[in-house]
């Protein structure tokens, strides 16, 4: 039999919950900004549908991120959301989108 390794504890703290919600907000904002320009409907319907889809993604992301046990994946997933939103904001600010 192989040796059973103890799994590292990864408790949810207020700080981790804050970063999960921040990353979920960044992903959702990025989705709503990008989808509003790319969906094939009229402008108002694009915005409503993009916000609805990003809200659903927000809920799924919060559930997914709280289920992740590994610290490496946790910080990678959350920092990617912040980088996506910051990158989109910079490109939009510079007029490249």
C-alpha positions as CSV (number, residue, x, y, z in Angstrom):
1,X,0.0,0.0,0.0
2,X,1.2,3.5,-0.7
3,X,1.6,5.9,2.0
4,X,-1.4,8.1,2.6
5,X,-0.4,11.8,2.6
6,X,-2.2,14.3,4.7
7,X,-4.1,16.9,2.7
8,X,-3.1,20.5,3.4
9,X,-5.8,22.5,5.1
10,X,-7.2,25.3,3.0
11,X,-9.8,27.1,5.1
12,X,-11.9,29.9,3.7
13,X,-11.1,33.1,5.5
14,X,-12.6,36.6,5.0
15,X,-9.6,37.5,2.9
16,X,-10.0,34.5,0.5
17,X,-13.7,35.1,0.2
18,X,-13.0,38.8,-0.7
19,X,-10.5,37.7,-3.4
20,X,-13.0,35.2,-4.8
21,X,-15.7,37.8,-5.0
22,X,-13.3,40.3,-6.5
23,X,-12.1,37.9,-9.2
24,X,-15.7,36.8,-9.9
25,X,-16.7,40.5,-10.3
26,X,-13.7,41.1,-12.6
27,X,-14.6,38.0,-14.8
28,X,-18.2,39.0,-14.9
29,X,-17.5,42.6,-15.8
30,X,-15.1,41.5,-18.5
31,X,-17.7,39.2,-19.9
32,X,-20.4,41.8,-19.9
33,X,-18.1,44.4,-21.6
34,X,-16.9,42.0,-24.2
35,X,-20.2,40.2,-24.9
36,X,-22.1,43.5,-25.3
37,X,-20.0,44.3,-28.3
38,X,-20.1,40.9,-29.9
39,X,-23.6,39.6,-29.5
40,X,-25.7,39.8,-32.7
41,X,-28.8,41.5,-31.3
42,X,-29.7,45.2,-30.9
43,X,-27.6,47.2,-28.4
44,X,-30.1,47.1,-25.5
45,X,-30.7,43.4,-25.8
46,X,-26.9,42.8,-26.1
47,X,-26.4,44.6,-22.8
48,X,-29.2,42.8,-21.0
49,X,-28.1,39.4,-22.2
50,X,-24.4,40.0,-21.5
51,X,-25.2,41.2,-17.9
52,X,-27.5,38.1,-17.4
53,X,-24.8,35.7,-18.6
54,X,-22.1,37.4,-16.6
55,X,-24.3,37.1,-13.5
56,X,-24.8,33.4,-14.0
57,X,-21.0,33.1,-14.5
58,X,-20.5,35.0,-11.3
59,X,-22.5,32.5,-9.3
60,X,-20.8,29.5,-11.0
61,X,-17.4,31.1,-10.4
62,X,-18.0,31.6,-6.7
63,X,-19.1,28.0,-6.3
64,X,-16.1,26.7,-8.4
65,X,-13.5,28.8,-6.7
66,X,-14.6,27.8,-3.2
67,X,-14.3,24.2,-4.2
68,X,-10.7,24.6,-5.3
69,X,-8.4,23.1,-2.7
70,X,-5.0,24.0,-4.1
71,X,-3.5,27.3,-3.2
72,X,-1.6,27.6,-6.5
73,X,-4.8,27.2,-8.6
74,X,-6.7,29.5,-6.2
75,X,-4.3,32.5,-6.7
76,X,-3.8,31.8,-10.4
77,X,-7.5,31.8,-11.2
78,X,-8.2,34.9,-9.1
79,X,-5.3,36.9,-10.5
80,X,-6.2,36.0,-14.1
81,X,-9.6,37.7,-13.7
82,X,-8.1,40.9,-12.4
83,X,-5.6,40.9,-15.2
84,X,-8.3,40.3,-17.9
85,X,-10.3,43.3,-16.7
86,X,-7.3,45.5,-16.3
87,X,-6.1,44.6,-19.7
88,X,-9.4,45.3,-21.3
89,X,-9.7,48.6,-19.5
90,X,-6.2,49.6,-20.8
91,X,-6.9,48.6,-24.3
92,X,-10.2,50.5,-24.2
93,X,-8.5,53.5,-22.7
94,X,-5.9,53.5,-25.4
95,X,-8.6,53.2,-28.1
96,X,-7.5,49.8,-29.4
97,X,-10.9,48.0,-29.0
